[in-house]
Amino acid sequence: MSATGTAAGQHVVVIGAGIAGLAAAHRLLERGARVTVLEASDRVGGKLLPGEIAGVRVDLGAESLLARRPEAVALAREVGLAGHLQPPATATASIWTRGALRPMPKGHVMGVPGTAAALDGVLSDEGLARIERDADLPRTEVGEDVAVGEYVAARLGREVVDRLVEPLLGGVYAGDAYRISMRSAVPQLFEAARTHTSLTGAVREIQAKAAANPRSGPVFLGIAGGVGRLPLAVAESVRARGGEIVTGAPVTELRRTTAPEGPAGGARAAGPGPAWRVVAGDRVLHADAVVVAVPASAAAALLATESPGAAAELRAVEYASMALITLAYRRSEAALPDGSGFLVPPVDGRTIKASTFASHKWGWIADEDPDVLVVRTSVGRYGETEVLRRDDADLVAVSRRDLAAATGLTATPLETRVTRWTDGLPQYPVGHHARVARIREHVAELPGLAVCGAPYDGVGVPACIASARAAADRIGGDPRGVQDLTAHPVPSLHGGAGE
């Protein structure tokens, strides 16, 4: 066994039972470790939350998996959900801007067009004319990182950012495009910006390469019954392989120790290197290694004693809060436009930032009860706090008002549900990649310790799973996955040509 690795039979404690923690546990068990997962809340799954409304199963958190990345789809198949993976019934989306629902443009990369014509109908004539100036502008240097909005606005004008890039990024990060790191959030564009003078020219080159090597299969996949089934299935697989998952067990202390304690403390397995003492309520565990898979603030508190440098960096990670409003209608009373839903640019001054026509998008929802129509809206972006102080009834009312204005839907819902995700999404500002590298440098000084999850390598489900597997491999003595992710984050939103 290497100084940073675990051999078969050694004990690893995973702190956190969101999809990252569960995926790490699953991987560690594959490597032959003995695993205990400790979760502070009373359930597993984190931001993946299955629910029900008007008798129909729905997701109350994330609802889809980026299928162009292999990690989430592969894990779903490994835990018995292969037959339940489904593409969207429709992928035709709209954008609610300038007073109307308009078809989502094609021929762009994360909202950045190869030609002005690609955004015709979404931008004003002035906005389209501004795009055409890109080819004549001198090079815009990006350095080690740059904000997506800052760079794109400098090349193509603010209207491109405000009416397309912002809502696309906001749907994933609930963030501000003028703060979000291009290197971390849209690495494809960052690499293009480093090597091209013209941004539209770079996008056309990306599109040409994509056309020459077309990908088959859907961009996104869901799971019949909800993506919230994934962590439940992973947890079941972890338990079936002998792993222990303890909920309602917030960890209050994480310390290194070089000697095992008696049976009352739970003696650790024999092996070289320091061991770890983990305290969760009245449980004291001793382990050969620990994977910390919790949000940044919780990770900072756990690492404050053993790695004050990592803790300081983690405390600087900011989060955005949001809420999802799920509404169920009688289909006979509610009509919606075709398509999967729409995004809303903040510049238009609306309260909701997006709406998903869930019964249109996912065939399994429509099949569960053809007489029920399910719609979701979301509210809350980075820096917005007033709207989330409203009570549930107010959030439902404002969602209904915006839905009526956008689609004409005025029916009274059968049932509504509001799900709040306080500090739910970590923000990736300029310099995020460097912060992650510094965190991992500090963590690497402590044998038998790894971190993973949304604060590091991407907020999407595949990114969290990739982060988890890399952490498990590092515990097993293989640092290559962590090194690769630190250098090349997993995009959380598909930004390929043609979208």
Protein Blocks (a to p, Z undefined) as FASTA:
>chain_A
ZZkbccehiacddedjbfklmmmmmmmmmnopacddddfblcehijaccddeehiacdfb
dfbdcfkbmklmmmmmmnopmmmgccdfbfcdcddeehiacdddehiaehiafbfklmgo
jacfklmmmmmmmmmpccddekjbdcfklmmmmmnojklmmmmmmmmmmmmnopafklmc
fklmmmmlmmmmmmcfblmlmmmmmmmmmmmmccedjfbdcdehijklmmmmmmmmmmmn
opacdehiacfbdcddfbdcdfknopadededjdddddehjbccddfbdcddbdfklmmm
mmmmmmmmlmmmmmmpccdddddddddddfklpccdedjbdcddfklopabfbdcdfklm
pmklmmmommbccddddeddehiaklmmpcfklmmmmmmmmmmmmnopabdcfbdcdddd
ehkbccddehklmmmmmmmmmmmmpghiacedjklnopbfklmmmmmmmmmmmmnopakl
mmmmmmmccdfbdcbehZZ
